[in-house]
């Protein structure tokens, strides 16, 4: 979505509030008059059609969903809820607040939380105060203010919809979506929403204690020379599987992803992070990342899996190999050797949703039967500048080589400088009954495939 007038771009340019966070008490006077505008419904309708057209070129299904959503008057639909927290749909500061609050909640993994009027009003006063200090605001027409307001409310609603779409997905998919939105917001707002907290006084820097509440870091692989830390983990394993989920990839396109799971005989399961299972302290891991654990049961040929942090505790049973739940195979299924190039494409952004940020990367791992491997990686990102008025693109690449060994569900990788590490490893499967699919493998929780 383009801001055709440079005055509009300037207004968004001052929205980052990093400087405002240092103002005494972060208490800013509310300035309702300069930010209010008289709404023209035709302008919003045009922006909606612009978003649909931009989306249809990359994701027709998403475009159809937007077309259906925009067939209603979205302002009339959301106005009652906005008013419960003291927001006016005809105010540019208020609609900007919607995006800030929704993006902050998404970046910090908060989904479905009832809005707190005091917190929303704190953000609103702060944002209105920043806008009021911008001399360009007084020169804006109603149409220019509405252009910004409509962009903010649409992006805010899309943030909420994207988080709701993964609310029932495994923890890894929810975190991936949260990470993507956090990155997009930082590009757009020039503020790290994970470094601030929302209070009745607005957004303020996190204290060291509250900063510790950020999402847990990935479980680091253990150096190969160290004896397995918890070899007893394998004694209770019923089987190793993986399940499918939908998430957002390059440009915000919806893509299918897979998550490896270890099912234990006591009816619990663990969603693999990165380290080999024999190196994971399961009790400590559960305390730090409850979303990586859950309970399972099998009735007949169908499995039911419920994440420990799933609030409603319900899940639909699935059959093995039915498109959602699959058997994973160990290294020995292929003779304990690899002889192919496996690739992974990943990314983020929001261009598929009409935004202006796209990030993409590709990693190629080439394995030889003699135990050697090579790694090549490339990545890039672009901000078209439609929102900020400044376009930016970056690109980079790298390469390395080393040695590998696979055994059971573990891969040991040795880098050229001698560094070694153990990670979880598995092959995929296909057909019913399950058959080895050596074109698909897991390194940690990341999927690599042979691209034709």
Secondary structure in CASP SS format (residue, H / E / C, confidence):
PFRMAT SS
TARGET T0000
AUTHOR 0000-0000-0000
METHOD secondary structure of the structure
MODEL  1
X C 1.00
X C 1.00
X C 1.00
X C 1.00
X C 1.00
X H 1.00
X H 1.00
X H 1.00
X H 1.00
X H 1.00
X H 1.00
X H 1.00
X H 1.00
X C 1.00
X C 1.00
X C 1.00
X C 1.00
X C 1.00
X C 1.00
X H 1.00
X H 1.00
X H 1.00
X C 1.00
X H 1.00
X H 1.00
X H 1.00
X C 1.00
X C 1.00
X C 1.00
X C 1.00
X C 1.00
X H 1.00
X H 1.00
X H 1.00
X H 1.00
X E 1.00
X C 1.00
X C 1.00
X C 1.00
X C 1.00
X H 1.00
X H 1.00
X H 1.00
X H 1.00
X H 1.00
X H 1.00
X H 1.00
X H 1.00
X H 1.00
X H 1.00
X H 1.00
X H 1.00
X H 1.00
X H 1.00
X H 1.00
X H 1.00
X C 1.00
X C 1.00
X C 1.00
X H 1.00
X H 1.00
X H 1.00
X H 1.00
X H 1.00
X H 1.00
X H 1.00
X H 1.00
X H 1.00
X H 1.00
X C 1.00
X C 1.00
X C 1.00
X C 1.00
X H 1.00
X H 1.00
X H 1.00
X H 1.00
X H 1.00
X H 1.00
X H 1.00
X H 1.00
X H 1.00
X H 1.00
X H 1.00
X C 1.00
X C 1.00
X C 1.00
X C 1.00
X C 1.00
X C 1.00
X E 1.00
X H 1.00
X H 1.00
X H 1.00
X H 1.00
X H 1.00
X H 1.00
X H 1.00
X H 1.00
X H 1.00
X H 1.00
X H 1.00
X H 1.00
X H 1.00
X H 1.00
X H 1.00
X H 1.00
X C 1.00
X C 1.00
X C 1.00
X C 1.00
X C 1.00
X C 1.00
X C 1.00
X C 1.00
X C 1.00
X H 1.00
X H 1.00
X H 1.00
X H 1.00
X H 1.00
X H 1.00
X H 1.00
X H 1.00
X H 1.00
X H 1.00
X H 1.00
X H 1.00
X H 1.00
X H 1.00
X H 1.00
X H 1.00
X C 1.00
X C 1.00
X H 1.00
X H 1.00
X H 1.00
X H 1.00
X H 1.00
X C 1.00
X C 1.00
X H 1.00
X H 1.00
X H 1.00
X H 1.00
X H 1.00
X H 1.00
X H 1.00
X H 1.00
X H 1.00
X H 1.00
X H 1.00
X H 1.00
X H 1.00
X H 1.00
X H 1.00
X H 1.00
X H 1.00
X H 1.00
X H 1.00
X H 1.00
X H 1.00
X H 1.00
X H 1.00
X H 1.00
X C 1.00
X C 1.00
X C 1.00
X C 1.00
X C 1.00
X H 1.00
X H 1.00
X H 1.00
X H 1.00
X H 1.00
X H 1.00
X H 1.00
X H 1.00
X H 1.00
X H 1.00
X H 1.00
X H 1.00
X H 1.00
X H 1.00
X H 1.00
X H 1.00
X H 1.00
X H 1.00
X H 1.00
X C 1.00
X C 1.00
X C 1.00
X C 1.00
X C 1.00
X C 1.00
X E 1.00
X E 1.00
X E 1.00
X E 1.00
X C 1.00
X C 1.00
X E 1.00
X E 1.00
X E 1.00
X E 1.00
X C 1.00
X C 1.00
X H 1.00
X H 1.00
X H 1.00
X H 1.00
X C 1.00
X C 1.00
X C 1.00
X C 1.00
X C 1.00
X C 1.00
X C 1.00
X C 1.00
X C 1.00
X C 1.00
X E 1.00
X C 1.00
X C 1.00
X C 1.00
X C 1.00
X C 1.00
X C 1.00
X C 1.00
X C 1.00
X H 1.00
X H 1.00
X H 1.00
X H 1.00
X H 1.00
X H 1.00
X E 1.00
X E 1.00
X E 1.00
X E 1.00
X E 1.00
X E 1.00
X E 1.00
X E 1.00
X E 1.00
X E 1.00
X E 1.00
X E 1.00
X C 1.00
X H 1.00
X H 1.00
X H 1.00
X C 1.00
X E 1.00
X E 1.00
X E 1.00
X E 1.00
X E 1.00
X E 1.00
X E 1.00
X E 1.00
X E 1.00
X E 1.00
X E 1.00
X C 1.00
X C 1.00
X C 1.00
X E 1.00
X E 1.00
X E 1.00
X E 1.00
X C 1.00
X C 1.00
X C 1.00
X E 1.00
X C 1.00
X H 1.00
X H 1.00
X H 1.00
X C 1.00
X C 1.00
X H 1.00
X H 1.00
X H 1.00
X H 1.00
X H 1.00
X H 1.00
X H 1.00
X C 1.00
X H 1.00
X H 1.00
X H 1.00
X E 1.00
X E 1.00
X E 1.00
X E 1.00
X E 1.00
X E 1.00
X E 1.00
X C 1.00
X C 1.00
X E 1.00
X E 1.00
X E 1.00
X E 1.00
X E 1.00
X E 1.00
X C 1.00
X C 1.00
X C 1.00
X C 1.00
X C 1.00
X C 1.00
X C 1.00
X C 1.00
X C 1.00
X C 1.00
X E 1.00
X E 1.00
X E 1.00
X C 1.00
X C 1.00
X C 1.00
X C 1.00
X E 1.00
X E 1.00
X E 1.00
X C 1.00
X E 1.00
X C 1.00
X H 1.00
X H 1.00
X H 1.00
X H 1.00
X C 1.00
X C 1.00
X C 1.00
X C 1.00
X C 1.00
X E 1.00
X E 1.00
X E 1.00
X E 1.00
X E 1.00
X E 1.00
X E 1.00
X E 1.00
X E 1.00
X E 1.00
X C 1.00
X H 1.00
X H 1.00
X H 1.00
X C 1.00
X C 1.00
X C 1.00
X E 1.00
X E 1.00
X E 1.00
X E 1.00
X E 1.00
X E 1.00
X E 1.00
X E 1.00
X E 1.00
X E 1.00
X E 1.00
X C 1.00
X C 1.00
X C 1.00
X C 1.00
X E 1.00
X E 1.00
X E 1.00
X E 1.00
X E 1.00
X E 1.00
X E 1.00
X E 1.00
X E 1.00
X E 1.00
X E 1.00
X E 1.00
X C 1.00
X C 1.00
X C 1.00
X C 1.00
X C 1.00
X C 1.00
X C 1.00
X C 1.00
X E 1.00
X E 1.00
X E 1.00
X E 1.00
X E 1.00
X E 1.00
X E 1.00
X E 1.00
X E 1.00
X E 1.00
X E 1.00
X E 1.00
X E 1.00
X E 1.00
X E 1.00
X E 1.00
X C 1.00
X C 1.00
X E 1.00
X E 1.00
X E 1.00
X E 1.00
X E 1.00
X E 1.00
X C 1.00
X C 1.00
X C 1.00
X C 1.00
X E 1.00
X E 1.00
X E 1.00
X E 1.00
X E 1.00
X E 1.00
X E 1.00
X E 1.00
X E 1.00
X E 1.00
X E 1.00
X C 1.00
X C 1.00
X C 1.00
X C 1.00
X E 1.00
X E 1.00
X E 1.00
X E 1.00
X E 1.00
X E 1.00
X E 1.00
X E 1.00
X E 1.00
X C 1.00
X C 1.00
X E 1.00
X E 1.00
X E 1.00
X E 1.00
X C 1.00
X C 1.00
X C 1.00
END
